Amino acid sequence: FSNGSRKNPKLKTFEKLHNNKIMSLLPIQSTQPQSLRRRRLAVILITLVALSFINLQENNGRNQASVTDSYKHHNKFVWEPPPRRLDSLRDAFPNDVSSIASYEDLHSLVNFDIPMPRDLNIVFMGDSLTRYQYLDLAFFLSRNGTWDREDHDEHFEVKSTAVGWQNFFYSSHKMLKPFETLCDCSRLGDNNARENRYFYEPHNNNRLTFLLKFGRIPFRSSWDVSYINEHSDSLVNDPQNVDIAQTLNWTEVIDKFVCKIIPRPTFFVFNSGLWADDELVEVDVQTKIVQSLSNCNIISVYKTTTIPMIDEPKNHNRDEMCQLADICYNVSWTGLVTPDKHADNVHFTPPIYSMLNIHLLSMLASGEVLAVNS
């Protein structure tokens, strides 16, 4: 009845009884009443059967655990992709692009076949230059690792005035269903614009948030961030029938909005675009942004501004912001992008936003703050 050095307490009790000659309870001679002998025999047999069953159950449990561990070890879940290491994500984008002379050379060095991230929680904040990057990454996560392409039946085209903003909000939100659970979106001119999106992909526990911010124009929202997880497939796109809940500047957005998102974001990726009146040029604002994020343990990732197609050579980067933020996400390589990959002077067509996201994920993985499926 014993199995190795570890014995069930009940087995020890039985062995003790056995050593005390419990079997002597069975009479050699038939001097006791037959009914009493039968009862004692039944008790002993029941005890033996019960202890045997306990021992069998323990063995089965150990065997089942061994089989399960072996199954996991060999990774034979047929619906999962082949194991891929975090290294493949770290190496998906060149570490140094300063010596790359052309877009074609850069594109040839980018690995688009990257593993799916998991437990991702990023807030993007900025203008349209950041919106399309959010949409591209959300598409990738919602399509199980497939990047947006121009030849897709479904494709995020850069919004044109002919389409209309409300149609754009509706079609882009619909394309990300059921994972984009909230689009607090409307547009009545730049001063009355709202576009705040929340994306949750539960299989890999990936979360994205996009918050629209135009230069010095205050951030606007019609929803309470404390209820962000209670929305389900919500699209708010009627600007005439919405009460504005919050009108905030950069630091107020972080203190009163971003830091209150549950679960708390890991990364805050931000950029102010090419607005002439931009509060991010102020050193005091820069310092407050980074400090507010640090106070609630969110990693600040400043994204430099992508380079326009037609422009005299300029440095649109905020070098001082890069020095203050936890991570400087330098995308000056977008100056290599050829005209055929531009939707207009400042926006791109596929695969540029995918390259921006691969660059971002590769950089986060290099800092060992990002997990992937293996």
Sequence and secondary structure as in RCSB ss.txt:
>XXXX:A:sequence
FSNGSRKNPKLKTFEKLHNNKIMSLLPIQSTQPQSLRRRRLAVILITLVALSFINLQENNGRNQASVTDSYKHHN
KFVWEPPPRRLDSLRDAFPNDVSSIASYEDLHSLVNFDIPMPRDLNIVFMGDSLTRYQYLDLAFFLSRNGTWDRE
DHDEHFEVKSTAVGWQNFFYSSHKMLKPFETLCDCSRLGDNNARENRYFYEPHNNNRLTFLLKFGRIPFRSSWDV
SYINEHSDSLVNDPQNVDIAQTLNWTEVIDKFVCKIIPRPTFFVFNSGLWADDELVEVDVQTKIVQSLSNCNIIS
VYKTTTIPMIDEPKNHNRDEMCQLADICYNVSWTGLVTPDKHADNVHFTPPIYSMLNIHLLSMLASGEVLAVNS
>XXXX:A:secstr
  BTTB  HHHHHHHHHHHTTGGGGS SSS S HHHHHHHHHHHHHHHHHHHHHHHHHHHHHHHHHHHHHHHHHT
  TTS     HHHHHTTS S  TT   HHHHHHH       EES EEEEEESHHHHHHHHHHHHHHHTTS    T
TSSS      TTT HHHHHHHHHHHTTTTEEEEEEEESSGGGEEEEEEEEETTTTEEEEEEE  TTS EEESS G
GGGGG  SEEE  GGG    EEE HHHHHHHTGGGSSS  SEEEE  TT SS GGGSHHHHHHHHHHHHHTT EE
EEE     SSS S     HHHHHHSSEEE  GGGGG  GGGBSSSS B TTHHHHHHHHHHHHHHHTT  EE  
